[in-house]
Amino acid sequence: MGNTLMQYSWRSWAVRALLVGMVAGVSSANAQSEPKPNLGGNVIEYLSYDKLAENRKALVISAINSYDVGEYHRSIEALTHLLRGEGLKKPPRPLRAWSNQWLAMNYSALENVAEAQRHAKLSLEEDVEIWREYSEPRMDLALRELYLESWDRLRHSFEEKRNGLRLGLGTIPRVDYSYRSRLFEVLAGLGYIPLDVDIQGQKFTFKKVLLYARIQRMRNNLERLNPGLYFEPAIFLVNDNTDKKLEIGGALSFGAVMAYTYKSGWEFGGSFQIAQLLLGENAQQLPSNLSIESENLRLTIFELYLRKWF
């Protein structure tokens, strides 16, 4: 009887193992049999294709397959469905940019230049990377020329915005005016800090105003992180309310900048002072909110800023 129980137990485990293997095999086969769009791997990743809803996956595949066999109107219909939805149901930005690019491809194939140009523009408005990084190799020459024209207009429109207003928040709050030439940006403005200092129980209030100009060299590439460097001569005006004395000093600063600029002209960025050289006889007596100093050399000052080009 013991042998019988052992044989039954062994058979039971064998059947279970077989069933588990069959289920795993079926699941694996189903995963492998799931159709994939005829796109480059980088584009599939860009679209986050695996995370799309099943109906959107089907429309993506339908649009591609229809285009590949010359059924352009059917492809347009699938792409139009992909773009439907508002609010929470609105398709993700990469999918909107991609759908408009493929609409432009279909209209270009139908020799409808106006619609091809319109959708090329719409795709760039959604995401400029759809042209810079994810341009479809199947795109015909005529459409590529339309994209180049749209991209040049977009870039030229931003390059015409040479003036800017900037608000910086950080160690020294600042506001300034910017002018951008082909090689450099020139800024002029002021910063202000009220400082309360407690010395042996006696409180002193210093008001420090910074008048500065800044010359900086930055890469200006739309909707990508742009690094740069700046050089900043400045004048400190410090008022000690205890004896109404006004102290004046100068400074030369050098630092790094990093910014991200949108097509609309809005720019978000930050700067970090690498070194500051204080000038003048009373430089060391000027109150400072900087934490690291050695003789006339002082380090750090950072800011985050928002700028609008116009």
C-alpha positions as CSV (number, residue, x, y, z in Angstrom):
1,M,0.0,0.0,0.0
2,G,2.9,2.3,0.7
3,N,4.3,1.7,-2.7
4,T,0.9,2.4,-4.2
5,L,0.7,5.8,-2.4
6,M,4.2,6.7,-3.5
7,Q,3.3,5.9,-7.1
8,Y,0.1,7.9,-6.9
9,S,1.9,10.9,-5.4
10,W,4.7,10.7,-8.0
11,R,2.1,10.5,-10.8
12,S,0.1,13.4,-9.3
13,W,3.2,15.6,-9.2
14,A,4.1,14.6,-12.8
15,V,0.7,15.5,-14.1
16,R,0.9,18.9,-12.3
17,A,4.3,19.6,-13.7
18,L,3.1,18.7,-17.2
19,L,0.1,21.0,-16.9
20,V,2.3,23.9,-15.6
21,G,4.6,23.3,-18.6
22,M,1.7,23.3,-21.0
23,V,0.3,26.5,-19.6
24,A,3.7,28.2,-19.7
25,G,4.3,27.0,-23.3
26,V,0.9,28.3,-24.4
27,S,1.6,31.7,-22.7
28,S,5.0,31.9,-24.3
29,A,3.6,31.0,-27.7
30,N,0.9,33.6,-27.3
31,A,3.5,36.2,-26.4
32,Q,5.6,35.3,-29.3
33,S,2.7,35.2,-31.7
34,E,1.5,38.8,-30.7
35,P,2.0,40.9,-33.8
36,K,4.6,43.7,-33.7
37,P,4.5,46.8,-35.8
38,N,6.9,47.1,-38.7
39,L,8.9,49.8,-37.1
40,G,12.5,50.3,-35.8
41,G,13.2,49.3,-32.3
42,N,13.9,52.9,-31.2
43,V,10.5,54.0,-32.5
44,I,8.7,51.2,-30.7
45,E,10.4,52.2,-27.5
46,Y,9.6,55.9,-28.2
47,L,5.9,55.1,-28.6
48,S,6.0,52.9,-25.4
49,Y,4.2,50.5,-27.7
50,D,3.9,47.6,-25.2
51,K,2.1,49.9,-22.7
52,L,-0.5,51.0,-25.3
53,A,-4.1,49.8,-25.1
54,E,-4.9,46.8,-27.3
55,N,-7.2,48.9,-29.6
56,R,-4.4,51.4,-30.2
57,K,-1.9,48.7,-30.9
58,A,-4.2,47.3,-33.5
59,L,-4.7,50.8,-35.1
60,V,-0.9,51.3,-35.2
61,I,-0.4,48.0,-37.0
62,S,-3.3,48.7,-39.3
63,A,-2.0,52.1,-40.3
64,I,1.5,50.7,-41.1
65,N,0.3,47.6,-43.0
66,S,-2.2,49.7,-45.0
67,Y,0.5,52.2,-45.9
68,D,3.0,49.5,-46.9
69,V,0.5,48.0,-49.5
70,G,-0.6,51.3,-50.8
71,E,-4.0,51.5,-49.1
72,Y,-3.4,55.1,-48.1
73,H,-7.0,56.1,-47.3
74,R,-7.4,53.1,-45.0
75,S,-4.1,54.1,-43.2
76,I,-5.4,57.6,-42.9
77,E,-8.6,56.3,-41.3
78,A,-6.7,54.3,-38.7
79,L,-4.4,57.2,-37.9
80,T,-7.4,59.6,-37.5
81,H,-8.9,57.1,-35.0
82,L,-5.6,57.1,-33.1
83,L,-5.7,60.9,-32.7
84,R,-9.2,60.9,-31.2
85,G,-9.8,61.5,-27.5
86,E,-9.7,64.4,-25.1
87,G,-8.7,64.9,-21.5
88,L,-7.6,61.6,-19.9
89,K,-8.4,59.7,-23.2
90,K,-6.1,61.9,-25.2
91,P,-3.3,59.8,-26.8
92,P,0.2,60.3,-25.4
93,R,2.3,63.0,-27.0
94,P,4.7,60.6,-28.8
95,L,1.8,58.8,-30.3
96,R,0.3,62.1,-31.5
97,A,3.5,63.2,-33.1
98,W,4.0,59.8,-34.7
99,S,0.4,59.7,-36.0
100,N,0.7,63.1,-37.6
101,Q,4.0,62.1,-39.2
102,W,2.4,59.1,-40.8
103,L,-0.6,61.1,-41.9
104,A,1.9,63.4,-43.6
105,M,3.4,60.4,-45.3
106,N,0.1,59.1,-46.5
107,Y,-1.0,62.5,-47.9
108,S,2.4,62.9,-49.5
109,A,1.9,59.6,-51.2
110,L,-1.5,60.8,-52.4
111,E,0.2,64.0,-53.7
112,N,-1.9,66.2,-51.4
113,V,0.9,68.7,-50.6
114,A,-1.2,71.0,-48.4
115,E,-2.3,68.3,-46.0
116,A,1.1,66.7,-46.0
117,Q,2.6,70.0,-45.0
118,R,-0.1,70.6,-42.4
119,H,0.5,67.3,-40.6
120,A,4.3,67.7,-40.8
121,K,3.9,71.0,-38.9
122,L,1.5,69.4,-36.4
123,S,3.9,66.6,-35.7
124,L,6.7,69.1,-35.0
125,E,4.4,71.1,-32.7
126,E,3.8,67.9,-30.7
127,D,7.5,66.9,-30.5
128,V,10.4,68.1,-32.6
129,E,12.2,64.8,-31.9
130,I,9.8,63.1,-34.3
131,W,12.0,64.7,-37.0
132,R,15.4,64.8,-35.4
133,E,15.4,61.3,-33.8
134,Y,12.5,59.3,-35.1
135,S,12.1,60.2,-38.7
136,E,10.6,57.3,-40.6
137,P,13.0,55.8,-43.3
138,R,10.0,55.1,-45.6
139,M,9.3,58.8,-45.9
140,D,9.6,60.0,-49.5
141,L,11.9,62.8,-50.7
142,A,9.1,65.3,-51.2
143,L,7.9,65.0,-47.6
144,R,11.5,65.2,-46.3
145,E,11.8,68.6,-48.1
146,L,8.5,69.7,-46.5
147,Y,9.9,68.7,-43.1
148,L,13.1,70.6,-43.7
149,E,11.1,73.7,-44.6
150,S,8.9,73.4,-41.5
151,W,11.9,72.8,-39.3
152,D,13.8,75.8,-40.7
153,R,10.7,78.0,-40.2
154,L,10.4,76.8,-36.6
155,R,14.1,77.4,-35.8
156,H,14.1,80.7,-37.6
157,S,11.0,81.8,-35.6
158,F,12.9,81.2,-32.4
159,E,16.1,82.8,-33.6
160,E,14.2,86.0,-34.3
161,K,13.3,86.2,-30.6
162,R,16.5,88.0,-29.4
163,N,15.2,89.8,-26.3
164,G,14.3,88.2,-23.0
165,L,13.2,88.8,-19.5
166,R,14.6,86.6,-16.8
167,L,13.7,85.9,-13.2
168,G,16.2,84.0,-11.1
169,L,15.6,82.6,-7.6
170,G,18.4,81.3,-5.5
171,T,21.2,82.6,-3.3
172,I,20.6,86.1,-4.8
173,P,17.2,86.7,-6.3
174,R,17.6,88.5,-9.6
175,V,15.7,90.1,-12.4
176,D,17.4,91.0,-15.7
177,Y,17.0,91.8,-19.4
178,S,18.6,89.6,-22.0
179,Y,19.8,90.2,-25.5
180,R,20.9,87.3,-27.7
181,S,23.3,87.7,-30.6
182,R,24.5,84.8,-32.8
183,L,27.4,83.9,-30.5
184,F,26.7,85.4,-27.1
185,E,23.9,86.4,-24.7
186,V,24.3,89.6,-22.8
187,L,22.3,90.2,-19.6
188,A,22.0,93.3,-17.4
189,G,20.0,93.5,-14.2
190,L,20.0,93.6,-10.4
191,G,19.8,91.3,-7.4
192,Y,18.8,92.2,-3.9
193,I,19.2,90.5,-0.5
194,P,18.3,91.9,3.0
195,L,20.7,90.3,5.5
196,D,20.1,90.2,9.2
197,V,23.3,89.6,11.2
198,D,23.4,89.0,15.0
199,I,26.7,90.0,16.6
200,Q,27.0,89.4,20.4
201,G,23.3,90.0,20.9
202,Q,23.1,93.1,18.7
203,K,21.2,92.9,15.5
204,F,22.4,94.6,12.4
205,T,20.6,94.8,9.1
206,F,22.5,95.0,5.8
207,K,20.9,95.7,2.5
208,K,22.9,94.4,-0.4
209,V,22.1,95.3,-4.0
210,L,24.0,93.7,-6.8
211,L,24.2,95.5,-10.1
212,Y,25.6,93.2,-12.8
213,A,26.2,92.4,-16.4
214,R,26.6,88.9,-17.6
215,I,28.1,87.6,-20.8
216,Q,27.4,83.9,-21.5
217,R,27.9,81.5,-24.3
218,M,25.3,78.8,-24.7
219,R,24.3,76.1,-27.1
220,N,20.8,77.0,-28.4
221,N,19.2,73.8,-29.4
222,L,15.4,73.7,-29.1
223,E,13.9,71.3,-26.6
224,R,17.2,69.8,-25.5
225,L,19.4,70.5,-22.5
226,N,21.8,73.2,-23.5
227,P,25.1,73.8,-21.5
228,G,26.9,77.1,-21.3
229,L,29.4,79.2,-19.4
230,Y,29.1,82.8,-18.1
231,F,31.4,85.7,-17.0
232,E,29.9,88.3,-14.8
233,P,31.3,91.7,-13.6
234,A,29.2,93.2,-10.8
235,I,29.1,96.0,-8.3
236,F,27.9,95.5,-4.7
237,L,26.1,98.3,-2.9
238,V,25.8,97.6,0.8
239,N,23.9,99.8,3.3
240,D,24.5,99.3,7.0
241,N,21.5,100.9,8.8
242,T,23.5,101.2,12.1
243,D,25.6,104.1,10.8
244,K,24.0,104.8,7.4
245,K,27.2,104.1,5.6
246,L,27.1,102.9,2.0
247,E,29.9,100.4,1.1
248,I,30.8,99.8,-2.5
249,G,32.7,96.8,-3.8
250,G,33.2,94.9,-7.1
251,A,33.3,91.3,-8.1
252,L,34.1,89.2,-11.1
253,S,32.3,85.9,-11.3
254,F,32.6,82.8,-13.5
255,G,30.1,80.0,-13.7
256,A,28.2,77.3,-15.6
257,V,24.7,77.4,-17.0
258,M,22.2,74.6,-18.0
259,A,18.9,75.4,-19.7
260,Y,16.0,73.9,-21.6
261,T,14.2,76.1,-24.2
262,Y,10.8,75.4,-25.7
263,K,9.6,76.4,-29.1
264,S,7.3,79.0,-27.6
265,G,10.3,80.9,-26.2
266,W,10.0,79.8,-22.6
267,E,13.3,78.8,-21.0
268,F,13.9,76.9,-17.7
269,G,17.4,76.7,-16.4
270,G,19.9,77.1,-13.7
271,S,23.3,78.5,-13.1
272,F,26.1,77.7,-10.7
273,Q,28.9,80.0,-9.8
274,I,32.3,78.3,-9.9
275,A,34.3,81.2,-8.5
276,Q,34.0,84.8,-7.5
277,L,36.9,87.3,-7.2
278,L,36.0,90.3,-4.9
279,L,37.6,93.6,-5.7
280,G,38.1,96.8,-3.8
281,E,39.7,97.8,-0.5
282,N,36.6,97.0,1.5
283,A,35.8,93.8,-0.2
284,Q,36.4,91.6,2.9
285,Q,34.2,93.8,5.0
286,L,31.2,93.4,2.8
287,P,28.6,91.0,4.3
288,S,28.4,87.8,2.4
289,N,26.0,84.9,2.4
290,L,28.5,82.7,0.7
291,S,29.8,79.7,2.7
292,I,33.3,79.1,1.3
293,E,35.9,81.8,1.2
294,S,39.6,82.3,1.1
295,E,41.2,85.7,1.1
296,N,39.6,87.4,-2.0
297,L,38.3,84.2,-3.5
298,R,34.8,83.1,-2.7
299,L,32.9,80.1,-4.0
300,T,29.3,79.1,-4.7
301,I,26.1,80.9,-5.7
302,F,23.4,79.1,-7.5
303,E,20.0,80.0,-9.0
304,L,17.1,78.5,-10.8
305,Y,15.5,80.8,-13.4
306,L,12.6,81.3,-15.8
307,R,13.1,83.3,-19.0
308,K,10.8,84.3,-21.8
309,W,12.2,85.2,-25.2
310,F,10.3,87.6,-27.4
